[in-house]
Amino acid sequence: MKDRPDSSASEDLGADFKKALDEGWLPIREVARQTGVNAITLRAWERRYGLIVPQRTPKGHRLFSAEHVQRIHNILTWLNRGVAVSQVKQLLDTPQAISEPVENDWQRLRQTLLQAVTRLAERSLDDTINQAMALYPPRTLCEQLLMPLLADLEQRWQGQFGAQMERVFFYSWLRSKFGARIYHNNRQLHTSPLLLINHSDLPLEPHLWLTAWLISSADCPVEVFDWPLPAGELALAVDHLQPRGVLLYSSKAMNLSQLTKLLNGVSCPKMIAGPTVCIHHAELSERISETCELYLAEDPLSAHQALIQRGLI
């Protein structure tokens, strides 16, 4: 059957589709919500690898069962172990293959990206990331590829001639890449945003943009202020935007004596994220005991998870 986009909520879905939903089948949008794997990736897994084979209505709409959802979770387990998506089907369908060694696809991808950065090869960098984005969910991609890549690059850049050139090239690309994704997602969403602020004095905070991308991928609008705001103006921004929450990200030490003043007048939930949480863990933990609306997260993954658990995304 020729592949076609699954219907939106506003379409006339037809009697067959509605009957299937009444019988407990799930549409692709709901499966994406439950598993964190977006519809584009689910379709790619089906077309390219046969990992998931949903039922189809006469009009071509995909329908998923609880068994399909469990299979998707099993796929994610293998991906998070470093298995290439092209190898997962064999592991799922042949239990005895579980003990066999598998090629670490993430290591290969990291090396490809590392080489692209060192050559300032933007097209190669972009093409590799685009291919990975089509096959892997954002959280898996962040955990297994992008955050380890950033760690590899930071190690490479210690005392390396040309380090600043590579850093500016890669961070600029990353901000443009994920900024564009966030912009287009925001255009499709109409609920209150989450406000993310670069609270360090560094002009580029790559993990801030990874955090923003993860949040945006969960269908939550995101506003990113890529520079610190002075006390008073944060409250003004909150007054204008009416966000569902505020996240301050910093990889450096903070002036904690100014934190209370900065957050004064901000009535929505607040999160502090980044290495600054490790630097000031004791002091910030004490502040949490004083207010139920201040949360901490050390990296993009824990920030994403904490926001989900608290119902903010």
C-alpha positions in Angstrom: 0.0 0.0 0.0 1.3 3.4 -0.9 2.5 5.3 2.2 0.5 8.4 3.1 0.4 10.8 6.0 -1.8 9.8 8.9 -4.7 12.0 9.5 -4.8 15.0 11.7 -7.4 15.5 14.5 -9.3 17.9 12.3 -9.9 15.5 9.4 -12.9 13.4 8.8 -11.4 10.1 10.0 -14.2 7.9 8.7 -16.4 5.3 10.3 -13.8 2.5 10.1 -11.1 4.5 11.8 -13.5 5.7 14.6 -14.7 2.1 15.1 -11.1 0.9 15.4 -10.4 3.5 18.1 -13.5 2.4 20.0 -12.1 -1.1 19.9 -8.8 -0.1 21.6 -6.6 0.5 18.6 -4.3 3.6 18.9 -3.6 6.2 16.2 0.0 7.1 15.4 -0.2 10.4 17.3 -1.2 8.7 20.5 1.6 6.1 20.1 4.1 8.9 19.6 2.8 10.5 22.8 3.1 7.3 24.8 6.5 6.2 23.6 8.3 9.5 22.8 9.0 8.3 19.3 7.6 10.8 16.8 5.4 9.8 13.8 8.1 10.5 11.2 10.5 8.0 12.9 7.7 5.4 13.4 7.0 5.6 9.7 10.7 5.3 8.8 11.0 2.2 11.1 8.1 0.6 9.2 9.2 1.5 5.7 12.9 0.9 5.9 13.3 -1.9 8.4 9.9 -3.5 9.0 10.4 -3.0 12.8 6.7 -2.0 13.3 3.9 -3.2 11.1 0.7 -1.5 12.1 -2.8 -2.3 10.9 -4.2 -0.1 8.2 -7.7 1.2 7.7 -9.1 1.1 4.1 -8.1 4.8 3.9 -4.5 3.9 4.9 -4.5 5.2 8.5 -2.1 3.4 10.8 -3.5 1.7 13.9 -1.4 0.3 16.7 -2.1 -2.2 19.5 -0.7 -2.5 23.0 1.7 -5.1 21.6 3.0 -2.6 19.1 3.6 -0.1 21.9 5.5 -2.7 23.9 7.6 -3.6 20.8 8.5 0.1 20.4 9.7 0.2 24.0 11.8 -3.0 23.3 13.3 -1.2 20.2 14.3 1.7 22.4 16.0 -0.6 24.8 18.2 -1.9 22.1 18.9 1.5 20.6 20.0 2.7 24.0 22.4 -0.2 24.3 24.2 1.1 21.2 22.6 -1.2 18.6 22.2 0.1 15.1 18.5 0.5 14.1 19.2 -1.8 11.1 20.2 -4.6 13.5 17.3 -4.4 16.0 14.7 -6.5 14.0 17.0 -9.5 14.2 17.5 -9.1 17.9 13.7 -8.8 18.5 12.8 -11.7 16.3 15.6 -14.1 17.2 16.0 -14.2 21.0 19.1 -16.4 20.9 20.9 -13.5 19.1 20.8 -11.4 22.3 24.1 -12.7 23.5 25.9 -12.0 20.2 28.1 -8.9 20.0 26.7 -6.0 18.0 28.4 -3.1 16.3 28.1 0.1 18.2 26.4 2.4 15.7 26.7 5.3 18.0 30.4 5.2 18.1 30.6 5.2 14.3 28.2 8.1 14.1 30.2 10.1 16.7 33.4 9.5 14.7 31.7 10.7 11.5 30.4 13.9 13.3 33.8 14.5 15.0 35.5 14.4 11.6 33.0 16.8 10.2 33.6 19.3 13.0 37.4 19.1 12.6 37.0 19.7 8.8 34.4 22.4 9.4 32.3 20.4 7.0 28.8 21.8 7.6 27.1 19.7 4.9 28.4 16.4 6.1 27.6 17.4 9.7 24.0 18.4 8.7 23.4 15.3 6.5 24.6 12.9 9.2 22.4 14.5 11.9 19.4 14.6 9.5 19.7 10.9 8.8 20.0 10.2 12.6 17.0 12.4 13.4 14.8 10.4 10.9 15.7 7.1 12.7 16.0 7.8 16.4 13.8 9.6 18.9 15.1 12.9 20.3 15.8 11.6 23.8 17.8 8.6 22.5 19.7 10.7 20.0 20.6 13.2 22.8 21.7 10.6 25.3 23.5 8.3 22.9 25.0 10.7 20.3 24.8 14.4 21.0 25.8 14.6 24.6 28.7 12.1 24.2 29.8 14.0 21.1 29.9 17.2 23.1 32.0 15.5 25.8 34.4 14.1 23.1 34.8 17.6 21.6 35.4 19.2 25.0 38.2 16.7 25.6 39.6 17.3 22.2 39.6 21.0 22.6 41.8 21.0 25.8 44.9 23.0 24.7 44.3 22.1 21.0 45.3 24.7 18.4 42.2 25.5 16.4 39.9 24.6 19.3 38.1 27.9 19.4 37.5 27.8 15.7 36.0 24.3 15.9 34.0 25.3 19.0 32.4 28.4 17.4 31.7 26.5 14.2 30.0 23.6 15.9 28.1 25.6 18.6 26.9 28.1 15.9 25.7 25.2 13.7 24.0 23.5 16.7 22.1 26.7 17.7 21.0 27.3 14.2 19.9 23.7 13.6 17.9 23.2 16.7 16.7 26.8 16.8 15.1 26.2 13.4 13.4 23.0 14.6 12.1 24.8 17.6 10.8 27.7 15.5 8.9 25.4 13.2 7.5 23.4 16.1 6.4 26.6 17.8 4.4 27.7 14.7 2.3 24.5 15.1 1.6 24.9 18.8 -0.7 27.4 20.5 -0.3 26.6 24.3 1.7 28.6 26.8 5.5 28.2 26.3 8.3 27.2 28.6 10.8 30.0 29.0 14.5 28.9 28.9 17.2 31.4 29.7 20.9 31.2 29.3 21.9 32.3 32.8 25.7 32.1 32.3 27.7 34.8 30.6 28.8 32.4 27.8 27.6 33.4 24.4 26.8 29.8 23.4 25.5 27.0 25.7 25.0 23.9 23.6 23.2 21.9 26.3 20.7 24.7 26.7 19.7 24.2 23.0 19.6 20.4 23.5 17.3 21.0 26.5 15.1 23.3 24.4 14.9 20.8 21.5 13.9 17.9 23.8 11.1 20.1 25.3 10.0 21.3 21.9 9.9 17.7 20.6 7.4 16.9 23.4 5.0 19.3 21.7 5.6 22.1 24.2 6.3 25.6 22.8 9.7 27.0 23.8 11.0 30.5 24.1 14.8 30.7 24.4 16.6 33.8 25.7 20.2 33.2 24.9 21.6 35.7 27.4 21.0 36.4 31.1 18.3 38.8 32.2 18.8 41.3 35.0 16.6 41.1 38.1 13.2 42.7 37.4 13.3 42.0 33.6 12.8 38.3 34.2 9.5 39.0 35.9 8.7 41.4 33.1 9.3 38.7 30.5 7.1 36.3 32.5 4.4 38.9 32.6 4.5 39.3 28.8 4.8 35.6 27.9 2.8 34.0 30.7 4.9 30.8 30.5 4.0 27.5 32.1 7.5 27.6 33.7 11.0 29.1 33.7 14.2 27.2 33.3 17.5 28.9 34.1 20.5 27.1 32.5 24.1 27.6 33.4 27.3 25.7 33.2 29.1 28.1 35.5 28.9 29.2 39.1 26.0 31.5 39.9 25.6 34.4 42.2 23.2 32.8 44.6 22.8 36.0 46.6 21.1 37.5 43.6 18.9 34.4 42.9 16.0 35.4 45.3 15.9 38.9 43.8 16.0 37.5 40.3 13.1 35.1 40.9 11.1 37.7 42.8 7.7 38.1 41.1 8.0 34.9 39.1 5.0 32.9 40.3 5.2 30.0 37.8 7.3 26.9 38.5 11.0 27.4 38.2 13.9 25.1 37.3 17.7 25.6 37.6 19.6 23.3 35.2 23.1 22.5 34.1 26.5 22.0 35.9 25.7 24.9 38.2 23.4 22.5 40.1 26.5 20.3 40.9 28.5 23.4 41.9 25.9 24.7 44.3 24.1 21.5 45.1 24.0 22.0 48.9 22.8 25.6 48.8 20.2 24.9 46.1 18.9 21.8 47.8 18.3 24.0 50.9 16.3 26.5 48.8 14.1 23.6 47.5 13.0 22.9 51.0 11.8 26.5 51.3 9.7 26.5 48.1 7.8 23.7 46.3 8.2 25.5 42.9 12.0 25.3 42.5 13.4 22.2 40.7 16.9 21.1 39.9 18.3 19.2 37.0 22.0 18.6 36.1 21.7 18.0 32.3 19.2 18.1 29.4 18.0 14.5 30.0 17.2 15.0 33.7 15.6 18.4 33.0 13.4 16.8 30.3 12.4 14.0 32.6 11.7 16.2 35.6 9.4 18.5 33.5 7.5 15.5 32.3 7.1 14.1 35.8 5.8 17.4 37.0 3.3 17.8 34.2 4.9 20.9 32.7 5.3 19.2 29.3 
